[in-house]
């Protein structure tokens, strides 16, 4: 038995995405980028039709900082827009630290 596909029905109303949700989505998206460490911090400001992000992240040494931050900025814009429906107007990135594999092992102990 098959079920007929139901088209989207336009109903009055508004969908709001909370800044906390945008922060979590953006932090997870940043961690998806090669060279970005786990300790990502995000601040998000949500406006009626867009969002702005401030991101603080660690980068694995010896990854090129410029390439990683540009890849991160592009990925953040795409994933945040894709998952929230809000275009990202600005993404400010602060590189908090350069990490090495041995530092990550020490923190786990």
ABEGO torsion letter per residue (X at the ends): XBBBBBBBBBBBEBBBBBAAAAAAAAAAAAAABBGBBABBBBBBBBBAABBBBBBBBBBBOABBAAAAAAAAAAAAAAAAAAAAGBBBABBBBBBABBBBAAAAAAAAX
